[in-house]
Structures are given as structure tokens and as C-alpha cells.
Amino acid sequence: MQNQQGQTHQNMHTGNIPQQMNHGGHEVLDVSEVLSGAIGTMDQYTMLRQHVKDQELLGILDRQYQFMQQEYNTTVDCFKTGQDPAVPTQSYKMTQNNDFVYGLQPSQPKKPVQSVGELTDECVSGMMLGAIKSSASMKTMAAMETTNPVVRRVLADSIPNCIEMAYEISLYQNKHHYYQVPQFAAGDMQQMVNAYAPANGQQMQMPNNNMTH
């Protein structure tokens, strides 16, 4: 049976593969984990929402939740059918600027809270960031084991969205001094930045195995 790319897929034991069954075993397990993880992240956002105090963080949470919900539906769609989803993968656009503030300032040591009443915007944003980073890892691993070309593309295209959402949260945290970013001393940084040179662009030469007698 041919898919929309014109490729024929067969199982050596059962013959032609219906489009909705065009998935490898490893892929099925990995995508199932991705989808379960997506549900877990959205459920976590739902539970955390009531503890958010800052309206800016609330806006980020709600906007990311809506985006994740559509992306989840797109992944479910192509996973069930093996074909292009009705709604293609979108690109997440964050609202934060790209200005990180570098340097450390004194702060209280972090420790686990003892009750939900102690949850702060710092705690909430930290859990959001952790969930998104975990999702990026799962999608990356799954995409590399996915045999269905459509599902692979949907997973691969969704990874930059995880990166963008994580970056947005980290920028929010940095602005509120929850996520402090140290830097190397200027001399050390200069040495590290200049530690690499461009490749020369020449074609790799193959060894000559022809021996002259």
C-alpha cells in the first residue's frame, strides 16, 4: 500500500500495511509516552493555575496551555491515521523579550515547600519549566525512533516549540530573579569563545591503498 509520499510499506509476514498501522513497535511505545507526558504537563498546568499570583505568569501559563492542547490534538490525529493531521503543527510565539540579566545577587537557599500554601510564582514557574524541558527530551527521543514520516515530522516540528516555551519561562524567571545567570570572568570567557576555529572546508582525502611495486 502506498502512502501520500508514494512509498510502499510492507510487513514481511503479513504483507501490505494499512496507513493507520504504519507505525513501528518502538514508535508506538515512544509516541504513547509523549502523549501521556503531554497530558501530564497540561494537567500540571491546570493544577498550578490556582496558585499563580502574577498576572504575567498567568498569561504565559494560559497561552502555553492552549498551544499544547492543539499540538497534542495534532499529534493524536496523525498517530491514529498515519496521515497528515487536519491541523498542522503551529509555531509558538513567546511574548518575552530576549534580554537576560547576568550576575548573581544574594538570595535565600531553596528548599522544598511543606504545603501547597507555600507555593509561590517562583515554584510554579520552576515546575512549568521542568515539565516543558522533560517534554522536549521525550519528543526528541521519540522522533529519532519514529518510522511513520508524518508522525516523525510532527514530533520534530514540535521540539522547537518546547524550546521556545522553556525560553519564555526562563526569561520570566530571570526578570524576577528566580533564575539567576552567572558569567565567567571576561578573560576566561574570551579564551573560551576563541578556543575554536572554523573548519578549512577542504574535502576529506581518502587514503591511497594502491601500492607501487
N, C-alpha and C positions, 0 to 999 in steps of 0.2 A: 504494500500500500504506500502511496506517495503522499508526503506532506506538502505544505504550501511552498517549501523550498525545492520541491522536485526530488527529494531524496526518498529512497525506499528503505524501510526498516523491517527487519525480519528477526524472528526468534528461531534459532537453528532447530528447535524441537517442535514448535507449534506453527511456524510459517509467518505470514504477514501479520503485522501488529496494528490493531485499530489505533486511530490517532489519540484517543483518550487514554490508551495504555502505553503510549510511547514514553516510558519512564524506566530507568534502571533501578534496581533494588536499593543501591546506595543513595541514589537521588531521592527516592520516596521517603526514606528514613530521615535524610538531611532536611528536605523541604518540610516534612512534618514537624521537625524540631524548630525550623524557622517560623512556621506558622504558630506553633504553640508559644514560642518565645514572643512573637508579636502580640498575641492575646495577653500574655503575662505583662508585657510592657504597658499595653493600654489599660489593663486592669489596675496596674500600679499607679498610672496617671490618675485614674478615676478615684482611687483611694486617697491619693496625696492632695487632690484638688481642694478638699475641705480644710486643709491645713495651711494653704498658701495665704500670706498676708499682703504681699506686694502685688499691686495690680499689673506691673510689668511682667513679673514672673507668671502671673495667672494668664496673661495674654500669650506668652510663649507656650505654656502648657496646653492651652486650648487649641492654639493653631497647630502645634505639633500633633496633638491627638487626632484632629480632623484629618491631617495629612496621612498619618499612619493608618487610619481606618480605611482610607481609599486605597492606599498601597497594599494593605492586607487583602482587600477585595479583589484587586487586580491580580495578585499572586494566586489566590484561591481559584479565580476564573481560569487562568491559563494552566494551572496544575490539574484541574478537573477535566479540561477539554483537550489539552495538549496543543492548543492553537492560540492565535493572537487573542489577547483579552479585549473585551468590549471597550474598556477604558485603559489606554496605555499608561505606562509609568510616567508620572509627572516629575518635575524638578522642584525641590523645596527651596524657597527663598526666605532667608532669615532677615530680620529687621535690625539686628545689631550692627554697629559699625565694626571696623576691624582694628580698633585701637586698643591694644593690650597695654596695661601699665606694668612696667617691670620694677622689681625690687621687693624687698620684704619689710614688713612693719610688725612690731610685736603684737602677738595675739594669744588668747588663751589656748592651752593644749586641747586638742579634740579628744572626745571620749563618747562612747555610746550613750544614748538617752535612756532614761529609766521608765518613761511613759510617753504616750503619744502627745500628751500636753506639752512636752518639751520640744516637739518638732518645730524647727524654725525654717525660714526660707533657705537658709544655707543647707540644712538637712535635706529638704525637699529637692532643691536643685541638684544636690550631690547624688541623690538616688535616681533622679531623671537622667543625669549624665551617665551613671553606671549602667542603667538599662539600655540606653542607646548604644554605648560602646560594646556591650555584650551582643546586641543585635547586629552590629556591623561585623563582628567576628563570625557569628553564625552564618550570616549571608555570604560572606567571603568563602568560608569553607564549603558551604553547600554549592555555590556557583561553580567551584572547581571540580565538583564530583557530579554535576548535572549533565545528563545526556540529551534531554529534550532541548532543542535550540531556543525555543520561545521562553521556556521557564528559566533557562540559563541567562538569557538576555534580560529578563525582568529582574532576576536576582542581582545581576551585575549592575544594572542601571539604578537599582535602589540603594546600593552601597554608598555612592556619593551623597545621597540624601541623609543617610545616617551620619556621615562625616559633617555635613552642613548643620544638622540639628545639634550634634555634640559641640561643634564650634560655637554655635549660638549660645548654648547653655554656659560654656566655659567663659565666654565673653561677658555674659551677665554676671557670673560669679566673680570674675576678675574686677569688674567695675565696683562690686560691693565688698571687695577684699576677702571674699571667701576662697578664691583661687589665686594665690599669690605666685608670681613667676620670678624666680631668681635669674640672674645672669652671671656669666663668667666675667672676671676682670677683663678690661679692654685688651690688654696684651695677650692674654690666654685665648680670648675669642678670635682675635686677629690671626693668631697662629693656627687655630683650628679651621677657620674659614679658608685660609690659604694653604691648607695641607694637601689639597687635591688639585691636579692639573687635568685639562681636557685630554681625551684620547687623541692620538695623532690622525685617526681616520684612514689609515692605510689598511688595505686588505690583508687578512691573515695569510701568511705564506705557508703552504703545505711542504712538509719535508720531502726531499728528493730521495726516493728509495732505489733509484736506478744506479747501480754501482758500475763504474767503468773498469773494464778488465784490460 
